[in-house]
Amino acid sequence: MSNLLEGRVAIVTGAGRGIGRAHALELARHGAAVVVNDYGVSLAGEGTGETPAESVVAEIEAAGGRAVVNTADVADFDQAEAMVRQAIDTFGGLDILVNNAGFVRDRMLVNTAEEEWDAVIRVHLKGHFAPLRHAGAYWRAEAKAGRERAARVINTSSGAGLQGSVGQTTYSAAKAGIAAMTLVAAQEMGRYGVTVNAIAPVARTRMTEGAFDTSAMALPEDNSPIVAWLASAEAGDVTGRVIEIDGSTMTVELGWRHGPARDAGRRWEAVEVGPALRDLLAQGPDPEPVYGA
Ligand SMILES: NC(=O)c1ccc[n+]([C@@H]2O[C@H](COP(=O)([O-])OP(=O)(O)OC[C@H]3O[C@@H](n4cnc5c(N)ncnc54)[C@H](O)[C@@H]3O)[C@@H](O)[C@H]2O)c1
């Protein structure tokens, strides 16, 4: 136990199992009181009627920490607001939001059903937006009342969203959206003392076990110390960043940047574009390979 997060209050979404569970245990180990959120759904997002958050709360309490169960669907706007309210009512405030909940329905693009697209986009993108929207409004109100809270948001992107992943069009689009949301939220909320970063984790969980050879894959808890530090008051100078974590290696992800450019000085003629664009493409670095390509 350290006191890195002593006196701070956290929400971790999707914390009943996998990476979110590891984050919740780690934040509690460093002194945070934790709202352990989990809707309790299958890997494909179907209801199971179970609340794995309860056993995580029991583990935290058995280790001497403070935690409470929340069973919100994080992509439901009103339930996300009630989750933020629960943290404030139970523990007296909110300092840390770890957006982690999500599920996959992997398909090649041409086989993807409309309903699969909607469900995966909803759980990741709206499931990040809704808690962030309500927590952000609370932090703005606190800052305006002279009670700025050194608040920290850690979102969950993915290598699939940053480099792309064959067979995961929908998931990759959602996770790329989370990376972009992180950049904008960091700019908008900085004035209230809030930092917003994202991680791209790697771990052997039910999400990866079916899809890849996970025998040498990192463990969920390998991701959590970096989340704990980003959640601390001392991390106030790091914002708008995406950090990949793979076992013992953390990598700063560099996003879209302006590359080679040429100004025609007038509107381009279509017939000129081919040679000019090929020349520019040859000047820049090759894109990183898409996972599974
Ligand atoms: N495992 C990896 O290698 C990996 C890689 C990159 C990104 N990620 C991301 O990390 C996060 C955690 O993944 P994991 O591997 O631990 O998966 P997991 O399936 O083990 O855990 C996800 C948890 O989220 C919960 N959940 C799903 N929808 C929810 C909702 N609407 N509201 C509340 N809870 C909900 C589930 O019940 C589950 O307990 C996800 O966002 C995932 O996309 C994982």
The ligand as a Gaussian input file, in Angstrom:
#p B3LYP/6-31G(d) Opt

LIG

0 1
 N       -7.343000      -7.311000     -23.489000
 C       -6.589000      -6.590000     -24.318000
 O       -5.481000      -7.016000     -24.750000
 C       -7.044000      -5.226000     -24.747000
 C       -6.306000      -4.550000     -25.739000
 C       -6.672000      -3.260000     -26.106000
 C       -7.775000      -2.669000     -25.501000
 N       -8.502000      -3.362000     -24.558000
 C       -9.643000      -2.664000     -23.948000
 O       -9.521000      -2.754000     -22.533000
 C      -10.827000      -2.711000     -21.940000
 C      -11.014000      -3.892000     -21.010000
 O      -10.937000      -5.086000     -21.765000
 P      -10.748000      -6.534000     -21.109000
 O       -9.821000      -7.268000     -21.994000
 O      -10.455000      -6.410000     -19.668000
 O      -12.237000      -7.126000     -21.358000
 P      -13.228000      -7.966000     -20.394000
 O      -14.305000      -8.484000     -21.265000
 O      -12.419000      -8.940000     -19.585000
 O      -13.793000      -6.850000     -19.390000
 C      -14.662000      -5.816000     -19.823000
 C      -15.705000      -5.588000     -18.745000
 O      -16.560000      -4.503000     -19.171000
 C      -17.886000      -4.800000     -18.766000
 N      -18.837000      -4.048000     -19.585000
 C      -19.113000      -4.249000     -20.921000
 N      -20.043000      -3.396000     -21.341000
 C      -20.372000      -2.608000     -20.277000
 C      -21.279000      -1.518000     -20.090000
 N      -22.058000      -1.071000     -21.084000
 N      -21.330000      -0.925000     -18.863000
 C      -20.557000      -1.370000     -17.851000
 N      -19.702000      -2.417000     -17.957000
 C      -19.601000      -3.021000     -19.160000
 C      -18.010000      -6.310000     -18.931000
 O      -19.068000      -6.857000     -18.134000
 C      -16.613000      -6.784000     -18.495000
 O      -16.589000      -7.141000     -17.129000
 C      -11.821000      -2.671000     -23.113000
 O      -12.163000      -1.319000     -23.399000
 C      -10.994000      -3.247000     -24.251000
 O      -11.501000      -2.869000     -25.508000
 C       -8.166000      -4.615000     -24.184000

